[in-house]
Amino acid sequence: MSKNESLFVFFLLIINSLYICNFASIQNRPTTYDEDFEDEYQLEHINPEDGKTFPENYKFVRLRYKGFIPATGQIFDSTNLINGASGVYEFQLRPNKANIKSTIKHISCWDAVYPRMSTGEKVLVTCNSDQAFGNQGFALGEKLLVKPGETVAYEIEMVNAQYDPFNFKLIQKGIDDAYPQYHDFIKYKYEVWVGDDREYIIGNYNSGNYFVNGVSFDNSDSVCVTEALRKLTVGGIAEVNCPFRYTPGGQTFPKMGVPQDADLSFRIQLLSLRKMNWHLYSELK
């Protein structure tokens, strides 16, 4: 066998190994299609899953749900109550944080079920009182919605397990492979305009030296800017669209005639990055 043929075979073996490892990781991922899990939560499958796209940290999830009392059929919570007729709830999955913000409090059957669901899946889960509201029940104001010790049920549909609400577009790659993380110092700049109208430029801004204070860059300009920065290395440029619901409450431009509920667009460039260990510093020259 020639040298070139040997190299070709070697690369084929590497690719095959990577494929097998990736397939194995997908196969071993916890899903709702697990007999012990199904029994524990009295789970019924209504629609099948795609088996590919599951919730991941910092990705956005879109789902519909309806919470009701099985004994009476009385609905006590649903995405329709939160978001009107659209009935879709959207949130970012963050580690060690409560992700479901609804009229109800966080309960264990919620925490167990939705992270195992992939896009397209719809289930009916029955939660006993220990998995739900316990001996306290649940009241909204003076109205008792769930009695103490009562069993509840949820119909949950995973509309999209990995949704990109910002339409992230990488315009230019950076100069290295180092991405901003917790406790790094960064510097970036951005241009912002209204919606898709590039003629409606609001302004250009430079962050100066910025300390990444929090895993999610919580103190930055808006969620869409921080999520773009997470995907950039020094010199990298990206564009994102930012629906008004993801802009911070104070970031409005009334003096320029921009409505408070306007969607914004950003063109962002990461200018410098100093890693928390101080041994790595990158800057755009």
N, C-alpha and C positions, 0 to 999 in steps of 0.2 A: 504494500500500500504506500502511495506517495505521501509526501509531507502535507500537501494541500488536501488530499483525501482524508488524512488523519485529523487535520484541523476541522474539516467539515463534519466528520463524525463526532468529534469532541463537542462542537457547538450544538449539534443535534441532541446529544445526551443532556447538555445543560438545559436547553429549552424544554426537553421532555420532563426533566426533573422539576423545573419550575412549574410546569403545567400540572404535574401530579400533586405537588405541594399545595398549589392554589386550589385545585379541585378538592383535595382533602380538607383544607380549611373551610371551604364552603359547605362540604358535607357534614363537618363536625360542628357547625355553628348551631347554637340552641335555637329551636323554632317552636312554634305552638304544636307542631306535628310530633309530639312526644307523649307516649301513652301515660306515663306517670304525671306529667304536667297537665294533660287533659283531664285526668281523674281528679287531681288536686283542685282544679278550678272549674270542674264540671263544664268543660269547654266544648262548644259545638262549632264546626266549620260551616260557614254559609257560602263564601266565595273562596276559590283557591288562591294561593300566593304565587308570585313570580319566582320565589326562591332565590333571588339574586340581590335585590336591593333592600337591605335592612338598615334601621337607624344606626347612625354612627355619631360619635362626639363631634360637635360643632357643625353638623349637617342639620338642615331644617326638615321638619316632619310636617306633613299635612294629613289630617285625619278627620273623620266624622264619628260621632258617638251619640248614644242615647242611653241614659241611665234610668232604670225603672224598677218598680217593686213587682216581682214575679207573681205574687199572690193576687194583686189587684190590677196590674198593668199601668199603674199610675207613674207617669214620667216625672222625675224630680230634677233631672239635669240633662242637657243636650247641647250640641254645638249650635242648633237652631236658636236656642235661648241666648247664646253668647253672641253669635255672628249673624243672626237673622236668617233669611231664606237661603243664603248661600250654604250655610251649614258646614263650613270647613274651618277647622281650627289649625293654626300654623304656629309652630314654635321651634326654637333652636334647642337642640339636645346638648346640654352642658354637663360635664362631670360634677358630681357632688352638689347638684342644685336641683330644686324642685322645678320640673319642666311643665307640668300641667297646671295652668292657671284658669280655673273655672269657678263656677259658683260653689263647688264642693271642695273639701279639703283633700290633701294627698292621701291615698289609701293603697294598701299593699297589693291588691289584685290589679290595680292600674299599673303599678311599678313593675309587676311581673310579666304582664301580658304584652303591652304595646312594643317593648324593645325586641320581642321575638317575632314580630309581624313584619312581613315584607310587602312591597307594593302590590296592591290589588286584593290583598287578603281581607276577609270580613269574617268576624267571629262573634259568637254569643258566649259570654262568660258569666257564670253565676258565682257570686261571692258570699260566703257565709259571714256572719257578723264579725268574726275574728279577722277576716280578710278585708272588712269594710269599716263600718262605723262603731263596732263594738257595743258595749252596754250604755254608751252615751247617746247613740243615735245621731241624727243630724238635723239641725234647725236653721232656717234662714230667717233672721229676725225673730219674730214670735211664732212663725209658722213651722211646725214640725213636719219635715219632709220624709225622714226615715226614723222609724221608731227604734228604741233601744233593743238590741238583739235581733234586728230584722235582717233577713236575707235580701240582697239586692242583685240586679243583673245589669250587664252592659252589652249593648250591641256596638261593636267597634269596627270601623272600616279604615284600613290604611290606604289613603288616597295616593300618597307619594312618600316613601321612606327617606329619600334623599333629594330634596327639592332645592333648587337654586333660585331664590326670589330676586337675586340681584343681577342675573344674566352676566356673570363674570366673564370678561374677555381679556386674555393676556395679549397685550400689544407688543411687548418687548421683553425678552428674557433678561435676567440679571447676570452679573459677572461671576457669581459663585453659587454654591449650594447651601448657604447658611440662611435660614429663615428666622424671623423674630420669634422669641419665646419670652416666657415670664422672667422678669427682672433684667431684660436687655434694655439698652438705650438705643433709640432709633431717631432718625430725622427723615421726614418725608414732606412732599409738597403735593398739592392737588389743585385742579381747576374744577369749578362746579358750575353747572348750568341747569336750566329748568327743563325737566322732561327730556324729550328728544330734540329740543330746539337748541342747537349749538350757537345760534345767533343770540340767544338769551343768556349770555355769560354773566353770572353773578359776581365772580371774582376769582382771584388766585391766592392761595394761602400756603404758608410755610410753617411747619409745626415747631421749628426750632428743635432743641434736644428734648426728646420725649422719653420718659421712663415708663416702660411697659409694666404697669402696676395692676396685675391681675391676669389670670389665665386667658380671659376673653378680651383683654385690652379695654376694659369697661369704661375708662375715662376718656376715650377718644371721641372724635366728632360724631360718629354715628355707627351703627352696627355694620352697615355695608362698607364703610371705609375700613373698619377694623378687620373685617373678614377678607377684604382685598389685601391688606397688609400682611395678613397671616400667610398668604400664598405668594408673596413677593420676596425676592432676594435683591441685594443692592443693585441699583440700576434698572431694575424691572419696572415696567409700566403696565398698568391695567386700567380698564374702564368698567364701571359698574353703574347699574340703575338702582336708585334707592326709593322704593315706595315710601310715601310720607309717614306710614306707621312705623318705619324703622329709623326715622330721623329723631334726634333728641328733642325734648319738649321746647328747649330754648333756641333751637336752630331754625329760626325763621328770618325772613328778610323783608319785613313790611315796608321799610323805607324805599325798597326797590320795586314795590308793587307785586311781590311774590306772595301768593295766597299761602296760608298756614298749612293747607292740606295738599300742597303741590308736590309732585314727585320730582326728585332731583337726580342728576347724573354727575358722576365724578370721573376724572382722569387722574390717577394717582401714581406717583413715582417714589420709590424708596431710595433715599439719598445716602444714608449711612446706617451702619449697624455695629454696635459694640456689644459683644456677648457678655453674659453675666460673669464669666470667669476671667474676663479682661484679656485673654490671650488672643482673641480674634477680633480684629477691627477692620471693617470694610467701609470704603467711602467712594462715592462716585467722583472721579476727577474731571 
